[in-house]
C-alpha cells in the first residue's frame, strides 16, 4: 500500500483500499450465512480467516491516509490573523490548535460509531445470526466510496512528499552524535540529560550551519 500511495496519492490509495476492505467484509458475511456455517467447520473457518486477512490489507491502506487527508483540507500552514465576520474581532489562527480541534471531533465521532456498532452487532448476532452482525458494518462501509466519489473534485489533493524515514534516521543519528563514550555510565548520562531531541531542532542551529536536508521545523522533531 505505501507503493500505491506513492504512485497515486492518498485519494486513490483510500479508494482502492476501501474496495479491498469491502471485499473482505463480504467474505466475512459469506462465512457466516447458514448454508456455509452449518457445513463442516473447516469451510466457514477458512472463509473467516481469508476475510480477516483481506480486511487487514484494506484497513492498512486507508487508515494511515485518512488523517493526513483531513489535514490537507485545512489551509493552516502558518500563523495568521483573522477578522471574525460577525464581531469584527481579530484573532490569531494557530495551526496546531486548529488541527487538534479537528481531530478531537474526528475521533469523537469515530468512538460514537464504534459504540453504536458494537451494541447493534451484539444484538444482531444474538437474535438473528453472525451474518447480520457482519452485514451491518458492511452496509455502513459501502457508504464511504460514495463519499469519496462525491468529494473527488472537492478534496485538496497534494502530491506525495516521500518517506519521512530517511530524515527521521538522519535526525536520530545526529542527536546521538558526541554522546557515546567508552564508559557506559557517561554514555547513559549523555543520552538521558534531557537535550537529546532539543539539540537537533532547526531553531538550535546558527545561521548557515543547519544541514541542507533539515527542511522541517521544531514541531516535526517533537512529533518524531
LOFIMAR-779024 format. One line per 4 residues: number of its first residue (from 1); their letters; for each residue x, y, z of N, C-alpha, C, O. Coordinates in Angstrom, 2 decimals. Layout:
# residues N
NUM> A> X:Y:Z:X:Y:Z:X:Y:Z:X:Y:Z ~ ...
***
This chain:
# residues 224
1> XXXX> 0.80:-1.21:0.00:0.00:0.00:0.00:0.84:1.28:0.00:0.43:2.26:-0.62 ~ 2.01:1.31:0.67:2.85:2.51:0.56:3.26:2.79:-0.87:3.33:3.95:-1.28 ~ 3.53:1.72:-1.67:3.88:1.91:-3.07:2.72:2.50:-3.84:2.91:3.40:-4.66 ~ 1.50:2.00:-3.57:0.31:2.53:-4.21:0.13:3.99:-3.88:-0.24:4.78:-4.74
5> XXXX> 0.38:4.36:-2.63:0.24:5.75:-2.20:1.23:6.63:-2.94:0.90:7.75:-3.32 ~ 2.45:6.13:-3.14:3.47:6.92:-3.82:3.12:7.14:-5.28:3.48:8.16:-5.85 ~ 2.40:6.18:-5.90:2.07:6.28:-7.31:0.80:7.09:-7.54:0.72:7.88:-8.48 ~ -0.19:6.90:-6.68:-1.48:7.52:-6.94:-1.92:8.55:-5.94:-2.93:9.22:-6.15
9> XXXX> -1.19:8.71:-4.87:-1.61:9.67:-3.87:-2.59:9.07:-2.88:-3.05:7.94:-3.03 ~ -2.91:9.87:-1.85:-3.77:9.37:-0.77:-5.18:9.05:-1.25:-5.77:8.05:-0.84 ~ -5.73:9.91:-2.11:-7.12:9.71:-2.53:-7.29:8.36:-3.23:-8.21:7.61:-2.89 ~ -6.42:8.05:-4.18:-6.53:6.79:-4.89:-6.26:5.61:-3.97:-6.90:4.56:-4.07
13> XXXX> -5.30:5.78:-3.06:-4.99:4.70:-2.11:-6.20:4.40:-1.23:-6.53:3.23:-1.02 ~ -6.85:5.44:-0.73:-8.04:5.26:0.10:-9.14:4.58:-0.70:-9.80:3.67:-0.20 ~ -9.35:5.03:-1.94:-10.43:4.47:-2.76:-10.21:2.99:-3.04:-11.13:2.18:-2.90 ~ -8.99:2.63:-3.45:-8.69:1.23:-3.74:-8.78:0.38:-2.47:-9.30:-0.73:-2.49
17> XXXX> -8.26:0.92:-1.37:-8.25:0.17:-0.11:-9.67:-0.06:0.40:-9.95:-1.10:0.99 ~ -10.55:0.90:0.18:-11.95:0.71:0.57:-12.57:-0.45:-0.19:-13.33:-1.24:0.38 ~ -12.24:-0.56:-1.48:-12.75:-1.68:-2.26:-12.25:-3.01:-1.72:-13.01:-3.98:-1.64 ~ -10.97:-3.07:-1.35:-10.41:-4.29:-0.78:-11.07:-4.61:0.56:-11.38:-5.77:0.84
21> XXXX> -11.29:-3.59:1.37:-11.90:-3.79:2.68:-13.33:-4.28:2.56:-13.75:-5.17:3.30 ~ -14.09:-3.72:1.63:-15.47:-4.16:1.41:-15.50:-5.62:0.97:-16.35:-6.39:1.40 ~ -14.55:-5.99:0.10:-14.46:-7.39:-0.33:-14.23:-8.31:0.87:-14.84:-9.38:0.97 ~ -13.36:-7.89:1.79:-13.13:-8.69:2.99:-14.37:-8.82:3.84:-14.63:-9.89:4.39
25> XXXX> -15.13:-7.75:3.96:-16.38:-7.80:4.74:-17.39:-8.75:4.09:-18.10:-9.48:4.79 ~ -17.46:-8.73:2.77:-18.38:-9.63:2.06:-18.00:-11.09:2.32:-18.86:-11.95:2.51 ~ -16.70:-11.36:2.33:-16.23:-12.73:2.62:-16.63:-13.14:4.03:-17.01:-14.29:4.26 ~ -16.56:-12.20:4.98:-16.99:-12.50:6.35:-18.47:-12.86:6.38:-18.87:-13.80:7.07
29> XXXX> -19.29:-12.12:5.64:-20.72:-12.41:5.60:-20.96:-13.80:5.03:-21.75:-14.57:5.56 ~ -20.28:-14.12:3.93:-20.43:-15.44:3.31:-20.00:-16.55:4.26:-20.56:-17.65:4.24 ~ -18.98:-16.27:5.10:-18.52:-17.29:6.04:-19.55:-17.57:7.13:-19.49:-18.62:7.78 ~ -20.50:-16.64:7.33:-21.45:-16.78:8.44:-22.87:-17.08:8.00:-23.74:-17.26:8.85
33> XXXX> -23.14:-17.13:6.70:-24.50:-17.42:6.26:-24.82:-18.90:6.56:-23.91:-19.73:6.55 ~ -26.09:-19.23:6.83:-26.47:-20.60:7.24:-25.97:-21.70:6.31:-25.51:-22.73:6.82 ~ -26.02:-21.56:4.97:-25.55:-22.67:4.11:-24.07:-22.98:4.29:-23.64:-24.09:3.98 ~ -23.27:-22.01:4.78:-21.84:-22.23:4.94:-21.50:-22.59:6.38:-20.73:-23.53:6.62
37> XXXX> -22.08:-21.85:7.34:-21.69:-22.04:8.74:-22.21:-23.35:9.30:-21.68:-23.85:10.29 ~ -23.25:-23.93:8.67:-23.79:-25.20:9.15:-23.06:-26.40:8.56:-23.29:-27.54:8.98 ~ -22.19:-26.16:7.59:-21.41:-27.24:6.99:-20.24:-27.59:7.91:-20.09:-26.98:8.97 ~ -19.42:-28.56:7.54:-18.23:-28.87:8.36:-17.46:-27.60:8.70:-17.28:-26.74:7.83
41> XXXX> -17.00:-27.46:9.95:-16.42:-26.20:10.43:-15.23:-25.68:9.63:-14.93:-24.49:9.68 ~ -14.56:-26.53:8.91:-13.39:-26.10:8.17:-13.71:-25.08:7.09:-12.92:-24.17:6.86 ~ -14.86:-25.22:6.43:-15.21:-24.30:5.35:-15.44:-22.89:5.88:-14.89:-21.92:5.35 ~ -16.25:-22.79:6.91:-16.57:-21.47:7.48:-15.32:-20.83:8.09:-15.11:-19.63:7.93
45> XXXX> -14.52:-21.61:8.78:-13.31:-21.08:9.41:-12.33:-20.57:8.36:-11.71:-19.52:8.55 ~ -12.18:-21.32:7.26:-11.27:-20.89:6.19:-11.72:-19.56:5.60:-10.90:-18.67:5.37 ~ -13.02:-19.42:5.35:-13.54:-18.17:4.80:-13.37:-17.03:5.79:-13.08:-15.90:5.40 ~ -13.55:-17.32:7.08:-13.38:-16.31:8.12:-11.93:-15.79:8.14:-11.70:-14.58:8.22
49> XXXX> -10.99:-16.70:8.07:-9.57:-16.31:8.09:-9.22:-15.49:6.85:-8.53:-14.47:6.95 ~ -9.70:-15.92:5.69:-9.43:-15.18:4.45:-10.04:-13.78:4.54:-9.41:-12.80:4.14 ~ -11.26:-13.70:5.05:-11.92:-12.40:5.19:-11.15:-11.45:6.09:-10.99:-10.27:5.78 ~ -10.67:-11.97:7.21:-9.92:-11.13:8.15:-8.61:-10.64:7.52:-8.23:-9.49:7.72
53> XXXX> -7.94:-11.51:6.77:-6.69:-11.12:6.11:-6.93:-10.04:5.06:-6.18:-9.07:4.96 ~ -7.99:-10.21:4.27:-8.31:-9.21:3.24:-8.66:-7.88:3.89:-8.24:-6.82:3.42 ~ -9.44:-7.92:4.97:-9.78:-6.69:5.70:-8.52:-6.03:6.23:-8.41:-4.80:6.22 ~ -7.57:-6.82:6.69:-6.32:-6.27:7.20:-5.56:-5.49:6.13:-5.02:-4.42:6.41
57> XXXX> -5.52:-6.03:4.91:-4.86:-5.31:3.81:-5.59:-4.01:3.49:-4.97:-2.97:3.29 ~ -6.92:-4.09:3.43:-7.68:-2.90:3.12:-7.57:-1.83:4.17:-7.37:-0.65:3.86 ~ -7.69:-2.23:5.43:-7.59:-1.27:6.53:-6.20:-0.66:6.60:-6.06:0.53:6.87 ~ -5.19:-1.47:6.35:-3.81:-0.96:6.36:-3.55:0.06:5.27:-2.60:0.84:5.36
61> XXXX> -4.39:0.06:4.24:-4.21:1.02:3.17:-4.91:2.34:3.40:-4.37:3.40:3.06 ~ -6.11:2.31:4.00:-6.83:3.58:4.11:-6.70:4.25:5.47:-6.78:5.47:5.56 ~ -6.49:3.49:6.53:-6.42:4.14:7.85:-5.24:5.10:7.99:-5.43:6.19:8.52 ~ -4.03:4.75:7.53:-2.92:5.71:7.66:-3.08:6.95:6.78:-2.37:7.93:6.97
65> XXXX> -4.01:6.91:5.82:-4.15:8.02:4.88:-5.35:8.91:5.16:-5.43:10.02:4.63 ~ -6.28:8.44:5.98:-7.47:9.23:6.27:-7.10:10.50:7.05:-7.52:11.60:6.68 ~ -6.32:10.35:8.11:-5.96:11.50:8.94:-5.18:12.56:8.16:-5.51:13.74:8.26 ~ -4.15:12.18:7.38:-3.45:13.21:6.59:-4.35:13.88:5.56:-4.19:15.07:5.27
69> XXXX> -5.31:13.11:4.99:-6.23:13.71:4.02:-7.06:14.81:4.65:-7.36:15.82:4.01 ~ -7.44:14.61:5.91:-8.22:15.62:6.62:-7.40:16.89:6.79:-7.89:18.00:6.55 ~ -6.14:16.74:7.21:-5.29:17.91:7.45:-5.03:18.66:6.14:-4.91:19.88:6.14 ~ -4.95:17.92:5.05:-4.69:18.56:3.76:-5.80:19.53:3.36:-5.58:20.43:2.55
73> XXXX> -6.99:19.34:3.92:-8.10:20.21:3.57:-8.06:21.53:4.35:-8.86:22.43:4.09 ~ -7.15:21.64:5.31:-7.06:22.83:6.14:-5.94:23.73:5.64:-4.79:23.30:5.55 ~ -6.26:24.96:5.32:-5.27:25.92:4.85:-4.67:26.65:6.04:-4.95:27.82:6.29 ~ -3.82:25.91:6.79:-3.31:26.47:8.05:-1.83:26.15:8.20:-1.40:25.68:9.26
77> XXXX> -1.06:26.41:7.18:0.37:26.09:7.25:1.12:27.05:8.17:2.15:26.69:8.73 ~ 0.62:28.28:8.32:1.33:29.27:9.11:0.35:30.02:10.02:-0.86:30.02:9.79 ~ 0.91:30.66:11.05:0.10:31.53:11.88:-0.44:32.68:11.03:0.26:33.20:10.16 ~ -1.67:33.07:11.29:-2.22:34.22:10.57:-3.27:34.90:11.44:-3.82:34.30:12.37
81> XXXX> -3.53:36.13:11.13:-4.53:36.92:11.86:-5.81:36.93:11.04:-5.80:37.23:9.84 ~ -6.91:36.62:11.70:-8.21:36.53:11.03:-9.21:37.45:11.72:-9.24:37.53:12.94 ~ -10.00:38.14:10.93:-11.05:39.01:11.48:-12.39:38.28:11.41:-12.83:37.88:10.33 ~ -13.03:38.12:12.56:-14.31:37.43:12.61:-15.38:38.28:11.94:-15.49:39.47:12.23
85> XXXX> -16.19:37.70:11.03:-17.16:38.49:10.26:-18.28:39.08:11.11:-18.78:40.17:10.80 ~ -18.69:38.39:12.17:-19.83:38.87:12.96:-19.45:39.96:13.95:-20.14:40.97:14.07 ~ -18.35:39.76:14.65:-17.97:40.69:15.71:-16.87:41.66:15.30:-16.68:42.68:15.95 ~ -16.14:41.34:14.22:-15.03:42.18:13.81:-13.79:41.99:14.66:-12.81:42.71:14.51
89> XXXX> -13.85:41.03:15.55:-12.70:40.77:16.43:-11.57:40.13:15.64:-11.80:39.27:14.78 ~ -10.35:40.54:15.93:-9.17:39.98:15.29:-8.58:38.89:16.18:-8.31:39.11:17.35 ~ -8.40:37.71:15.59:-7.90:36.58:16.35:-6.71:35.98:15.61:-6.56:36.15:14.40 ~ -5.86:35.27:16.37:-4.71:34.58:15.79:-5.09:33.13:15.54:-5.52:32.43:16.46
93> XXXX> -4.92:32.67:14.31:-5.21:31.29:13.95:-3.94:30.47:14.15:-2.95:30.65:13.44 ~ -4.00:29.56:15.13:-2.85:28.70:15.43:-3.07:27.35:14.75:-4.02:26.65:15.08 ~ -2.21:26.96:13.80:-2.39:25.69:13.09:-2.48:24.49:14.01:-3.30:23.59:13.80 ~ -1.65:24.45:15.05:-1.63:23.30:15.97:-2.96:23.17:16.70:-3.48:22.06:16.84
97> XXXX> -3.50:24.29:17.17:-4.77:24.25:17.90:-5.92:23.87:16.96:-6.81:23.12:17.35 ~ -5.88:24.39:15.73:-6.93:24.07:14.77:-6.94:22.58:14.44:-7.99:21.94:14.44 ~ -5.75:22.04:14.18:-5.65:20.60:13.87:-6.12:19.77:15.06:-6.82:18.77:14.89 ~ -5.73:20.18:16.26:-6.12:19.45:17.46:-7.64:19.42:17.62:-8.22:18.40:17.98
101> XXXX> -8.28:20.56:17.34:-9.74:20.62:17.47:-10.42:19.74:16.43:-11.39:19.05:16.74 ~ -9.92:19.77:15.19:-10.50:18.95:14.13:-10.40:17.47:14.49:-11.35:16.72:14.32 ~ -9.23:17.05:14.98:-9.05:15.65:15.33:-9.87:15.25:16.56:-10.27:14.10:16.68 ~ -10.11:16.18:17.46:-10.98:15.88:18.60:-12.37:15.48:18.12:-12.93:14.50:18.59
105> XXXX> -12.92:16.25:17.18:-14.23:15.92:16.62:-14.15:14.62:15.81:-15.06:13.79:15.86 ~ -13.06:14.46:15.07:-12.88:13.28:14.23:-12.94:11.99:15.06:-13.70:11.08:14.76 ~ -12.12:11.94:16.11:-12.09:10.73:16.95:-13.31:10.62:17.85:-13.69:9.52:18.26 ~ -13.93:11.76:18.17:-15.16:11.72:18.95:-16.26:10.96:18.20:-16.93:10.10:18.78
109> XXXX> -16.43:11.27:16.93:-17.46:10.59:16.14:-17.06:9.16:15.80:-17.92:8.30:15.64 ~ -15.76:8.89:15.70:-15.31:7.51:15.50:-15.71:6.65:16.70:-16.19:5.53:16.54 ~ -15.51:7.20:17.91:-15.86:6.45:19.11:-17.37:6.26:19.24:-17.82:5.22:19.72 ~ -18.14:7.26:18.83:-19.60:7.11:18.85:-20.01:5.99:17.90:-20.83:5.14:18.25
113> XXXX> -19.43:6.00:16.70:-19.74:4.94:15.73:-19.33:3.57:16.23:-20.04:2.59:16.02 ~ -18.17:3.50:16.89:-17.70:2.21:17.43:-18.65:1.69:18.51:-18.94:0.49:18.58 ~ -19.12:2.60:19.37:-20.04:2.20:20.44:-21.36:1.69:19.87:-21.85:0.63:20.27 ~ -21.93:2.45:18.95:-23.20:2.04:18.34:-23.03:0.73:17.58:-23.88:-0.15:17.64
117> XXXX> -21.91:0.61:16.86:-21.66:-0.59:16.09:-21.54:-1.83:16.96:-22.11:-2.87:16.64 ~ -20.79:-1.72:18.04:-20.61:-2.88:18.92:-21.92:-3.31:19.57:-22.18:-4.50:19.71 ~ -22.75:-2.35:19.96:-24.03:-2.68:20.58:-24.97:-3.36:19.58:-25.56:-4.40:19.88 ~ -25.11:-2.77:18.41:-26.05:-3.33:17.42:-25.57:-4.68:16.90:-26.38:-5.57:16.65
121> XXXX> -24.25:-4.85:16.73:-23.74:-6.12:16.21:-23.97:-7.26:17.20:-24.27:-8.38:16.80 ~ -23.82:-6.96:18.49:-24.02:-8.00:19.51:-25.47:-8.49:19.50:-25.73:-9.69:19.53 ~ -26.42:-7.55:19.48:-27.84:-7.95:19.49:-28.25:-8.59:18.17:-29.09:-9.48:18.15 ~ -27.65:-8.14:17.06:-27.94:-8.76:15.77:-27.48:-10.22:15.76:-28.18:-11.09:15.24
125> XXXX> -26.32:-10.48:16.33:-25.83:-11.86:16.40:-26.68:-12.71:17.34:-26.92:-13.89:17.07 ~ -27.12:-12.11:18.44:-27.87:-12.87:19.43:-29.24:-13.29:18.92:-29.67:-14.42:19.13 ~ -29.93:-12.38:18.23:-31.32:-12.65:17.84:-31.46:-13.12:16.39:-32.50:-13.68:16.03 ~ -30.44:-12.90:15.55:-30.54:-13.32:14.14:-29.40:-14.25:13.77:-29.61:-15.42:13.45
129> XXXX> -28.17:-13.72:13.81:-27.02:-14.55:13.46:-25.80:-13.70:13.13:-25.89:-12.48:12.99 ~ -24.66:-14.38:13.00:-23.43:-13.65:12.72:-23.47:-12.95:11.36:-22.85:-11.91:11.18 ~ -24.20:-13.53:10.42:-24.22:-12.92:9.09:-24.79:-11.51:9.14:-24.29:-10.62:8.45 ~ -25.84:-11.29:9.93:-26.39:-9.95:10.06:-25.44:-9.04:10.85:-25.34:-7.85:10.57
133> XXXX> -24.76:-9.61:11.82:-23.79:-8.84:12.61:-22.68:-8.32:11.73:-22.20:-7.20:11.92 ~ -22.26:-9.12:10.75:-21.22:-8.69:9.81:-21.79:-7.79:8.70:-21.08:-6.97:8.13 ~ -23.08:-7.97:8.41:-23.69:-7.18:7.34:-23.84:-5.71:7.72:-23.69:-4.84:6.86 ~ -24.13:-5.44:8.97:-24.37:-4.05:9.41:-23.16:-3.15:9.14:-23.33:-2.10:8.51
137> XXXX> -21.94:-3.50:9.59:-20.79:-2.62:9.29:-20.46:-2.59:7.80:-19.92:-1.61:7.30 ~ -20.78:-3.68:7.08:-20.52:-3.70:5.64:-21.37:-2.67:4.92:-20.90:-1.97:4.03 ~ -22.65:-2.58:5.32:-23.55:-1.59:4.72:-23.04:-0.18:4.99:-23.05:0.66:4.10 ~ -22.60:0.08:6.22:-22.08:1.41:6.55:-20.80:1.71:5.78:-20.59:2.83:5.33
141> XXXX> -19.95:0.69:5.62:-18.69:0.87:4.90:-18.93:1.18:3.43:-18.16:1.90:2.80 ~ -20.02:0.62:2.87:-20.32:0.86:1.46:-20.71:2.31:1.19:-20.73:2.73:0.04 ~ -21.02:3.07:2.23:-21.32:4.49:2.05:-20.03:5.28:1.76:-20.07:6.31:1.10 ~ -18.91:4.78:2.26:-17.63:5.50:2.12:-17.22:5.74:0.67:-16.81:6.85:0.34
145> XXXX> -17.31:4.73:-0.22:-16.96:5.02:-1.62:-17.83:6.10:-2.24:-17.38:6.86:-3.10 ~ -19.10:6.19:-1.80:-19.98:7.24:-2.31:-19.49:8.61:-1.86:-19.53:9.58:-2.62 ~ -19.02:8.68:-0.60:-18.48:9.94:-0.09:-17.21:10.32:-0.85:-17.02:11.49:-1.20 ~ -16.37:9.34:-1.11:-15.13:9.61:-1.84:-15.44:10.07:-3.27:-14.76:10.95:-3.80
149> XXXX> -16.44:9.47:-3.90:-16.82:9.88:-5.25:-17.39:11.29:-5.24:-17.09:12.09:-6.13 ~ -18.21:11.59:-4.22:-18.79:12.92:-4.10:-17.70:13.97:-3.95:-17.83:15.08:-4.48 ~ -16.63:13.65:-3.25:-15.58:14.63:-3.00:-14.42:14.56:-3.96:-13.38:15.17:-3.72 ~ -14.58:13.80:-5.05:-13.44:13.60:-5.97:-12.92:14.91:-6.54:-11.73:15.05:-6.80
153> XXXX> -13.81:15.87:-6.76:-13.39:17.17:-7.30:-13.36:18.26:-6.23:-13.09:19.42:-6.53 ~ -13.62:17.89:-5.00:-13.67:18.86:-3.91:-12.45:18.77:-2.99:-12.05:19.76:-2.38 ~ -11.87:17.58:-2.89:-10.74:17.40:-1.99:-9.50:18.10:-2.54:-9.24:18.12:-3.74 ~ -8.75:18.67:-1.63:-7.46:19.25:-1.97:-6.43:18.13:-1.96:-6.05:17.66:-0.89
157> XXXX> -5.99:17.72:-3.12:-5.06:16.59:-3.22:-3.64:17.12:-3.38:-3.34:17.88:-4.30 ~ -2.79:16.72:-2.48:-1.38:17.13:-2.54:-0.53:15.94:-2.93:-0.78:14.82:-2.47 ~ 0.47:16.14:-3.78:1.31:15.02:-4.21:2.08:14.43:-3.04:2.40:15.15:-2.10 ~ 2.39:13.14:-3.08:3.17:12.51:-2.01:4.50:13.20:-1.81:5.19:13.53:-2.78
161> XXXX> 4.86:13.42:-0.57:6.10:14.11:-0.25:7.26:13.16:-0.03:8.37:13.59:0.30 ~ 7.03:11.86:-0.20:8.09:10.89:0.01:8.13:10.38:1.44:7.39:10.86:2.30 ~ 8.98:9.43:1.68:9.09:8.82:3.00:9.81:9.74:3.99:10.76:10.44:3.63 ~ 9.34:9.73:5.24:9.99:10.53:6.29:11.08:9.72:7.00:11.79:10.26:7.85
165> XXXX> 11.21:8.44:6.65:12.18:7.59:7.34:13.61:8.07:7.18:14.33:8.12:8.18 ~ 14.07:8.44:5.96:15.47:8.93:5.85:15.74:10.14:6.73:16.77:10.19:7.41 ~ 14.84:11.13:6.74:15.05:12.31:7.57:14.98:11.95:9.05:15.72:12.49:9.86 ~ 14.09:11.02:9.39:13.97:10.61:10.78:15.26:9.94:11.26:15.73:10.21:12.36
169> XXXX> 15.82:9.06:10.43:17.05:8.37:10.80:18.22:9.35:10.89:19.05:9.26:11.80 ~ 18.30:10.29:9.94:19.37:11.28:9.98:19.27:12.12:11.25:20.28:12.41:11.90 ~ 18.06:12.51:11.60:17.87:13.31:12.81:18.26:12.51:14.05:18.88:13.04:14.97 ~ 17.90:11.23:14.07:18.22:10.37:15.20:19.73:10.20:15.36:20.26:10.32:16.47
173> XXXX> 20.41:9.93:14.26:21.86:9.75:14.33:22.57:11.05:14.68:23.58:11.04:15.38 ~ 22.04:12.17:14.19:22.62:13.46:14.54:22.45:13.74:16.03:23.33:14.33:16.67 ~ 21.31:13.32:16.58:21.08:13.51:18.01:22.04:12.67:18.85:22.38:13.04:19.97 ~ 22.48:11.52:18.30:23.42:10.64:19.00:24.86:11.12:18.92:25.72:10.67:19.68
177> XXXX> 25.12:12.03:18.00:26.50:12.46:17.76:27.12:13.09:19.01:26.54:13.99:19.62 ~ 28.31:12.60:19.39:29.04:13.13:20.52:28.55:12.67:21.87:29.02:13.15:22.90 ~ 27.61:11.74:21.89:27.05:11.29:23.17:27.58:9.92:23.60:27.41:9.53:24.76 ~ 28.21:9.21:22.70:28.70:7.88:23.04:30.13:7.95:23.56:30.96:8.71:23.06
181> XXXX> 30.38:7.15:24.58:31.69:7.15:25.24:32.06:5.72:25.60:31.19:4.85:25.72 ~ 33.34:5.48:25.76:33.79:4.13:26.12:33.26:3.72:27.48:33.12:2.53:27.77 ~ 32.97:4.70:28.31:32.38:4.45:29.63:30.86:4.41:29.50:30.25:5.43:29.18 ~ 30.22:3.25:29.74:28.76:3.13:29.60:28.00:4.12:30.48:26.94:4.60:30.09
185> XXXX> 28.51:4.43:31.65:27.82:5.36:32.55:27.76:6.76:31.93:26.73:7.42:31.98 ~ 28.88:7.19:31.34:28.90:8.50:30.69:27.96:8.53:29.49:27.26:9.51:29.26 ~ 27.95:7.42:28.73:27.04:7.33:27.58:25.60:7.44:28.02:24.81:8.19:27.43 ~ 25.25:6.70:29.07:23.87:6.75:29.58:23.51:8.15:30.06:22.40:8.63:29.81
189> XXXX> 24.43:8.78:30.73:24.18:10.12:31.26:23.97:11.12:30.14:23.09:11.98:30.22 ~ 24.77:11.01:29.08:24.64:11.94:27.95:23.34:11.71:27.18:22.71:12.66:26.71 ~ 22.94:10.45:27.06:21.72:10.14:26.32:20.46:10.52:27.08:19.39:10.66:26.48 ~ 20.57:10.69:28.39:19.39:10.98:29.22:19.51:12.30:29.95:18.99:12.47:31.05
193> XXXX> 20.21:13.24:29.33:20.36:14.54:30.00:19.24:15.52:29.66:19.26:16.67:30.11 ~ 18.26:15.05:28.86:17.12:15.90:28.54:17.28:16.77:27.32:16.36:17.51:26.97 ~ 18.44:16.70:26.66:18.68:17.55:25.49:18.83:16.74:24.20:19.22:17.27:23.17 ~ 18.50:15.45:24.27:18.71:14.57:23.12:18.02:15.10:21.87:18.64:15.21:20.82
197> XXXX> 16.74:15.43:21.98:15.98:15.92:20.83:16.05:17.44:20.72:15.91:17.98:19.62 ~ 16.25:18.11:21.81:16.29:19.58:21.77:17.42:20.10:20.90:17.25:21.09:20.18 ~ 18.58:19.44:20.96:19.75:19.93:20.24:19.67:19.73:18.73:20.48:20.29:17.99 ~ 18.71:18.93:18.25:18.60:18.72:16.80:17.39:19.45:16.22:16.99:19.18:15.09
201> XXXX> 16.81:20.36:16.98:15.74:21.18:16.44:16.34:22.27:15.55:17.37:22.85:15.91 ~ 15.75:22.55:14.41:16.31:23.54:13.48:16.61:24.90:14.11:17.56:25.57:13.73 ~ 15.79:25.29:15.09:15.99:26.60:15.71:17.26:26.67:16.55:17.69:27.76:16.91 ~ 17.86:25.52:16.85:19.06:25.50:17.68:20.34:25.73:16.86:21.41:25.97:17.42
205> XXXX> 20.21:25.67:15.55:21.39:25.82:14.69:21.60:27.29:14.33:20.65:28.02:14.04 ~ 22.84:27.69:14.35:23.18:29.07:13.94:22.99:29.21:12.44:23.06:28.21:11.72 ~ 22.75:30.43:11.95:22.57:30.64:10.51:23.74:30.09:9.70:24.90:30.40:9.98 ~ 23.42:29.28:8.69:24.45:28.72:7.83:25.00:27.39:8.29:25.78:26.77:7.56
209> XXXX> 24.63:26.93:9.48:25.16:25.67:10.00:24.14:24.53:9.93:24.49:23.37:10.15 ~ 22.91:24.84:9.63:21.87:23.81:9.59:22.05:22.93:8.36:22.26:23.46:7.27 ~ 21.99:21.61:8.50:22.14:20.70:7.35:21.09:20.99:6.27:19.97:21.41:6.59 ~ 21.44:20.78:5.01:20.52:21.07:3.91:19.30:20.16:3.93:18.22:20.56:3.49
213> XXXX> 19.46:18.94:4.44:18.33:18.02:4.45:17.33:18.34:5.56:16.25:17.74:5.59 ~ 17.66:19.25:6.45:16.78:19.60:7.56:15.78:20.67:7.10:15.95:21.86:7.37 ~ 14.74:20.21:6.39:13.73:21.11:5.84:12.48:21.20:6.70:11.48:21.79:6.29 ~ 12.52:20.62:7.89:11.35:20.60:8.78:11.52:21.63:9.88:12.54:22.32:9.94
217> XXXX> 10.52:21.75:10.75:10.57:22.71:11.84:10.69:22.00:13.18:10.79:20.77:13.23 ~ 10.68:22.77:14.27:10.83:22.19:15.61:9.67:21.25:15.95:9.87:20.24:16.62 ~ 8.47:21.58:15.48:7.31:20.74:15.80:7.48:19.34:15.22:7.04:18.36:15.83 ~ 8.13:19.24:14.05:8.35:17.94:13.44:9.24:17.08:14.33:9.01:15.88:14.47
221> XXXX> 10.25:17.69:14.93:11.14:16.95:15.83:10.36:16.50:17.07:10.56:15.38:17.55 ~ 9.48:17.35:17.58:8.66:16.95:18.73:7.79:15.75:18.38:7.63:14.84:19.20 ~ 7.24:15.73:17.18:6.42:14.59:16.76:7.27:13.33:16.60:6.83:12.23:16.91 ~ 8.50:13.53:16.11:9.42:12.40:15.96:9.73:11.77:17.29:10.49:10.80:17.36
***
